[in-house]
Amino acid sequence: MTSSGKSLCYNVPVFEELFKDSSSCALYMFPTKALSQDQLRALKYMTNNFDVSSCIGIYDGDTLQEERAWLRDNARLLITNPDMLHKSILPYHGKFMRILSNLRFVVIDESHSYKGAFGCHTALILRRLRRLCSHVYGSDPKFIFSTATSANPLQHSMELANLSTLELIQNDGSPASQKLFVLWNSSLQPKTVGRLFAHICSPIWEVSCLFAEMVQHGLRCIAFCTSRKLCELVLLYTQEILHETAPHLVDSITSYRAGYAPEIRRTVESDFFGGKLRGLAATNALELGIDVGHLDVTLHLGFPGSIASLWQQAGRSGRREKPSLAVYVAFDGALDQYFMKYPEKLFRSPIECCNIDSQNPQVLEQHLVCAALEHPLSLHHDEKFFGSGISRAVEALRNRGYLSFDRSLDSSARIWNYIGHEKKPSDIVNIRAIETEAYQVIDTQTNEILEKIEESKAFFQVHEGAVYMRQGKTYLVKDLDLSRKIAWCQEADLKYYTKTRDYTDVQVIGGDMAYPAAMPRIPQTNAEGHMVPESTAQANTCKVVTTWFGFRRISRGSNQVLDTVELSLPRYSYESQAVWIQVPQACKEAVERRNFSFRAGLHAASHALLNVVPLCIICNSSDLAPECSNPYDTRSFSSRILIYDRHPGGTGVSLQVRPYFVELLVAALEVISSCACLGDMGCPKCIQCLACHESNEDLHKDAAIIIIKGVLDAEKSHCRDIENFMHARESQAESRNQAVV
């Protein structure tokens, strides 16, 4: 539920307990530092006249060392995040003995944000917390979860903390006001003459016009953008409009996104909440429940990635019984245009589920190592916290030299101790895939550090000759010092922006490129316990490599390309894990006989496979990515269907997919073949994909059908049980159809 007063629902029982028992403590966990700061302000205000107010504090990466010591000794309500719990609280739990011994409540706010790989890590961190409370400190805290709209809030929360029972409260008694939702499709606007002609086809310009209009009418507004660059462009365009129409309002809007220094973000939050600012151009950094006061309008430039995110963003407005407005401005891409053409799919489709897999073998092993250092492991006592996978994981860790046990004890009484080389294993377990290397962006005139940009994103934004944008100002990047990781830039009045020309390759390390001899039967079962066929699909380490070869200068006024410049930059790469299958030459020939694009068919087939992975594997859309083809790339390409783990190092999801590859191909074929959408580009139900980094261009639905059918036919000759499996699927489908009739 969005905007329903959830924080009051958990604050009341927590403070009732804190007032009743002067030794009791509570732990609040928020996914971001900004939310922690926001809630601290609210809690301080709520408890202003009570002694407990002085015992509330934030324990995160920004907390000074002397403050940390005071909080460990005195705090009764400790506000933190999963990262600090993982790296600074659980490994040093002895310093928190007073808090953990008297812990009565653990509150997990914005719990819908804990999904995918991040949610998987957080689930294991919460198990480590519960285990220490039980084994070492004799406490059994109650858990309270607060979540936005989700399809499975109860199941997700129970899995997050491994709870056997949980009560779901979802009756929304908060004041509800009317919300008007507008779908704005700029591609349908008639072309006109004059100045407007240059802008009419640009959704960026149109959302900026709307933004300026809202501000001029005294409406408080957030314009949500899907990227940092779009956020800055919308601010620049809107300020240009206001310069001409309402110059006194130019300073009443600004931008808000990740990458800004904490003090800048706090200032923006305060100014917006206090009414000094009327509007913000923001990324999804403001999607979570930071209190920015009353909003009248939300603008949404492009689909934000999920229906749940769209409702979360739109829910920021209309919080005080006043009517509100949400405007979704579409790009020309296939996904946005699909929702413009079929708006009922946006409003009637179910909200997405939040999925986590706490039994992911790779992540489980990482956290068992951390847990063993915190307190020795016992299979007998710890299976209830870590699940049935603990036995296999512990044995694997013993074989790799991380754990050992006293051989004088029998197996049921064994105590497993950490013997690894790392002094603090939690330091090498990256729960958010946050990069440690970053480039500093420095103003040559003032020597001010404007921003720190992650290494993987730096070359997209601050290569030599790039236009860097920050809160309404434009800078020209004069030099990029690769050795010192510094981008030197100079403020300049520029009427263009830049966009890199690049491509990303997935290079499989190892694996057989040709079909092997017929394979022996290796028994596998699916989630229902039914036998699934083995296949020639392979799971291998892969290297994801991004290459930059140039950039374009694009007019801010007309969105026309002014010129193209060559670039020479180092490639950026990281290792991950991929699962893939070779596509026979016969498939290519069959596709090309129909005058279809084989490249587009492979692209669509990879999308279709990714879309059905949740049928067999517990994962989130952010865990995996398909191999996507650039429509303008003329290089040779591999004939394969491939998906890979999006996070550096991999999370093990691809490895879990491999045994189900044929079952997933069959499911993908069923989905594509039965989808009623028209046209080669398909729709989000079949071959369009949110994870596509080529904006769902270069897809061909019919070519994908030919390719998947061809792969399944080729698999039949190598794995004899596939045909029986497919016949069984067909029989099940017929039974379902008869039942419907």
LUMTIBA-568908 format. One record per residue (C-alpha): x, y, z. Coordinates in pm, whole numbers, plus 50000, padded with zeros to 5 digits. Example, Ala and Ser with C-alpha at 12.3 -4.5 7.8 and 13.67 -1.06 7.14 Angstrom:
LUMTIBA-568908
512304955050780 513674989450714 
end
This chain:
LUMTIBA-568908
500005000050000 501335034149901 500555065650102 498515047650369 500235057850694 502115025150740 504905040350951 502415050351221 501195014351236 504595001151340 505725031051546 502805028151789 503494992351914 507264998451918 507035029452136 504435013052357 507014985952433 509875010752476 507845031252726 506695000152915 510164984352955 513075008452998 515604982152885 513814971452566 515274980152224 514164980851862 515954979051528 514614997451222 516034987750882 515625009650575 517015002450226 518555037150179 520315063450388 517865089950269 514935070350412 516785066050740 517325103650767 513715110250677 512385086250940 514765099651205 513275134451158 509765120151191 510645099551500 512355128951671 509275150351609 506945122951736 508915117552060 509935153652117 508495155252470 509685120852581 513005108452721 513265081552454 513845108652192 517485111652295 517995074052253 517115072451882 519915073451628 521185062751287 523995037451257 525165037950896 528225045650686 527865083250746 527855079751127 531025092851293 533075068551504 532425086951832 528695087051758 528805049751686 530285042552028 527615063652197 524835046352004 526115011652091 526035021052460 522845041752473 520535037452173 517195020552227 515925025151875 518715019351626 518115028851262 520305011251008 520374994150667 521194958850543 524734968950448 525654980250801 523914950350957 526004927750731 529404944650765 529454963951093 526854950251335 526704912351296 530514906951264 530994927551583 527824916251757 529554915352096 529684953352093 525894953552050 525194928952332 522904953052520 520784959852213 520614923952086 519874909452431 516914932952473 515734933852113 511924933352106 511124945351753 512764944751412 511014967351162 511704962350790 510394992650603 509884994050224 510264956150224 509174954049859 512594968349767 514264936349892 513954914349585 516214897049339 519884893649432 519724921849689 516684905749850 518424872049855 521404886750042 519114905650281 517174873850359 520394856350465 521474886750670 518174885850861 518644848550923 522074855851067 520504882151293 517764858751416 520314831151475 522554853151693 519554866051888 518454830151955 521794812352014 523864839452181 521584865752333 518394846852418 516064871652250 513244865352004 512244898451844 508964903551664 509204913351299 507074940351137 507194945750761 505974976450579 505544973650203 504114991749906 501624974749676 502834939749589 501264908049453 502664886049731 503384907050043 502754878850293 504814852050119 507624876350040 507884888950400 507814853850545 510584842750310 512614874150380 513024866150750 512224828650739 509124832050955 506614803750988 503664826351071 502864862350989 499654882450991 498814903050683 497134936850739 496144952850412 492904971450477 493685007050373 491855031450597 493845061850491 492015091150329 491685084849956 491365112149696 490605112349327 493555106249094 493405113448722 495855092548518 496745105448171 498615086347900 500475111347680 501735098047347 503815124347167 504115102746855 500405108846787 500655146846802 500155165446471 503245182946343 503105220846342 505305249146220 507605273646393 509595267846710 507305240446832 508005219846519 511545213146637 510395198446966 507045181746904 508395146846849 510565147247161 508955132347473 511735149247673 510635183447552 506965175647606 507385163847964 509425195548023 506555216847888 504165198848120 506565203348411 506815240848347 503045243548312 502445226548647 504945248648827 503455280448677 500035270348806 501385266549159 501235228549157 503895208849342 505295183149103 507895155649057 508955146048704 510215110148728 512855100548471 514365066648394 518015077948389 520295104148538 520905120848201 517175123548129 516695138748473 519245166048398 517885172148045 514335176648173 515575201948429 517515221348163 514605221747917 512125232248186 514375260348305 514705272447944 510915273947917 510575292048250 513255317148150 510905328347872 507535324448044 508085328848420 511695338448500 510885342948869 510215305448891 513485292848739 515025287149081 511915269749213 512855236849046 515925214849062 517005178749013 517365149649254 519205117549174 521845093249291 525395105849252 524915138849433 526785143949759 524675135450068 524585171650184 523165182749847 520445156149860 519545165850219 519295202450116 517035194349821 514805172350040 514535199850301 513845227550048 511175207149872 509505196450197 509615232250326 508055246950012 511105265849885 511035243549577 507915236649370 509225208749154 511885182249110 513165163048810 514095130248975 515125094548914 513595065649109 515735077349404 512515094949514 510305064749444 510635051649799 508675067950077 510795098550160 508415124850297 508565154750063 505245169550173 502095172549965 502335167249589 499735176249329 501225160449017 503625133048913 505025131248561 506545098948432 508935100348137 508995064948001 507935032248163 509875029048491 510494991548464 507494976548638 503844984148696 504524983649070 507135011249029 504725032348826 502075030149098 504675036749365 505765068549187 502215079949114 501315073449477 503595101849587 500885127049489 497465132949641 498325123749998 496065148350182 492595142050044 493195165349750 492725153549391 495935146449205 497235140348856 499665114948706 500865118148346 502765089748175 504665104447877 505695076947636 508845072747431 508685058147081 510085024647198 508114992547165 507314988847535 505975024147586 503975022747265 502464989447367 500995005247680 499805035447480 498015012147238 496634988847507 496165010147822 494074982847983 497274962248010 498684989448233 495664993548458 494284958148470 497434936948474 498364922648813 501114939549012 504404920748989 505524896649262 508584903149477 510724871949448 513744860549647 515504827149670 517104823050011 518334788449906 520454801649618 523534779349672 526124805949588 524664832749815 523894807850093 527524796550103 528764832550122 526594840150424 527284807050599 530954816550600 530034849750763 527714832351010 530374806851110 532764834851206 530034852051408 529164819751593 530094783351510 527584764751296 525554734451402 523544716051137 521164703551404 520354738151538 520874760151232 518834742250966 515744760251097 517404793251009 519204785050683 517034757250540 517734722350412 520484734450180 522814740050475 524174704350472 525324705350112 526634740850149 528654732850462 530224702650294 531144723649990 532734749950216 534704723050399 536074710350070 537174745549979 538924751250310 536504775550476 535064753350751 536284725150975 534844704251258 535984684351559 536354648451430 535914634151779 532214642951770 529584623351577 527884639551279 524774650951466 526834669951726 529434684951494 530294721351542 531634738351230 534214765951274 535464791751027 539094785950917 539224807050600 541974831550509 539844863050511 539904880450847 536434894550786 534594875250510 531644899250514 533884925350351 534124905150030 530394897150007 528934925849804 525214925449873 524244952749623 526944947949358 528174982949448 531404991949272 534405002949477 536125020949187 534755054749078 535725085148873 535675119749030 534165147948826 536015180248915 535325216148809 538615230148672 537745265548784 536745258649144 538355224549208 534985213549347 534195176449328 530875176849146 530165139649156 531625104949187 530545081548907 530895043648921 533595030548689 531125010648478 529075042248408 531845068148385 532695064648016 529035068747923 528915102448099 532345119148125 534535109547830 536605137447674 534235160447483 531175148947677 528565173347804 528145167348177 524965180948338 524335188348703 521395207148857 520735229948563 524345236748470 526245222648173 529935214348170 532275203947893 534635175547985 538085188547887 540215159247996 539805123948130 542725112548347 542505074648332 545355068148575 543955090548850 540305084048756 539445121048729 537265138848473 538185175748448 535315197148326 534555233848272 531205251348297 529985261747951 526785273547785 526165244547548 523095239247333 523715202647270 524145170647469 526225139947395 525465103047365 528075075747336 528265050147058 529015016647216 528244979747217 528294952447480 529444916847407 529014885547617 532064863447574 531584827747695 534694813547860 534854776447776 531954755847648 531434735947329 530314755447023 529084724746832 526464698546916 527984669547112 527224632947065 523944619847202 523914625547576 523174599847846 520074604348057 520704624648374 517584625348594 516244660148676 512924670648828 511024703248807 509184722349081 506214698349060 508504668249095 508054657548732 511014645348532 512494671548298 514784663948005 518504669347995 519754691447713 522894703847540 522524737447715 525704748247889 526464770348189 529814787748182 531734816848317 531384846448084 532924880648040 530614910247976 532574936047776 531494971447686 533344989447407 533045026747333 533985038046983 532495072946952 529845097847056 527225119946896 526525156546961 522745160746965 520905194046951 518905201447264 516395220447053 515645196346772 517085163246896 518935161746564 522435146846545 524885175346480 527985154246425 529755122346525 533135120446697 535405090146735 536485078747082 539365057847206 538695044447554 539635012947744 537014985847743 535134978848063 534514942548153 533454920248436 533104882948481 529734867248540 527884834848463 525844825948155 523594797948038 523174792447665 522404768247387 523784765847036 521374772546747 521914748946451 522804762446107 519554747645974 517604772546187 519424801746030 518714788645683 515024783645766 514714819245897 516484834945601 514354815245353 511404834945493 513384867345450 513364872645826 516304886446025 518184858246200 519824883146437 516424897446535 515064862146583 517894852646820 517354884947010 513634877947044 514214841547143 516584852047424 513944876647547 511244850047537 513414825847733 514144851947999 510464860748034 509544824948134 512484817848369 510324825448681 508214794948592 511054772448711 513444794148912 512764818649195 514304850649066 513594887048995 513694906148668 516864923848783 518824891348830 519274881448466 519804898248131 519474885247775 522104887847505 520784917247304 521754927046951 522354962846844 520274969246531 523124989646380 525874964246454 527264948346137 529794925446307 529464887746304 527564872246593 527204838846767 524264816446679 522974810147030 520224817947279 521894832047591 521014848147923 523454858048195 523684870148555 523584908148555 525714912348866 529534910748849 530764877048968 527354861848907 524734851549159 524304815449051 520884820348892 522164810748544 523584778648686 520154770348828 518504776448490 520594751148294 518764718948399 515434734648300 516564749247967 514424726847746 511374730647968 511814768247945 512214767347566 508994747547539 507234772547765 508644801947565 507414786447241 503954781547389 503834817847505 504974832647172 502794810046959 499654816747162 500164854347199 497534873547003 499654904746950 500234915946592 503444926246422 507054914846423 507974933846742 505694913546969 504644926747309 505714924847677 503754892447710 505924874147457 509234888347325 509614923547464 511734925347776 512334951648044 515984941448074 516784948847706 519564974647681 518724980547314 515214994047389 513524963247240 514674971946889 515614945446634 513094918546737 511224894146515 508474872646663 508034847746377 511804843046343 511974834946715 509314808046672 511264791846388 514504792946590 513044778146909 511274750646716 514514742846534 516514740946857 513954717547014 514004695346705 517814693846721 517684685647091 515434655747025 518214637746839 520664642547125 518464638247431 515904610947366 513544619947649 512694654347510 510034641647270 508224623847554 508414655547760 506934676647479 504124651547422 503324653547793 503194691647773 500854689847475 498564665747662 498494688947964 497614718347738 494774698647576 493434689047919 493464725448029 491624736147713 488974709347762 488534720048124 487964755948013 485404745047754 
end
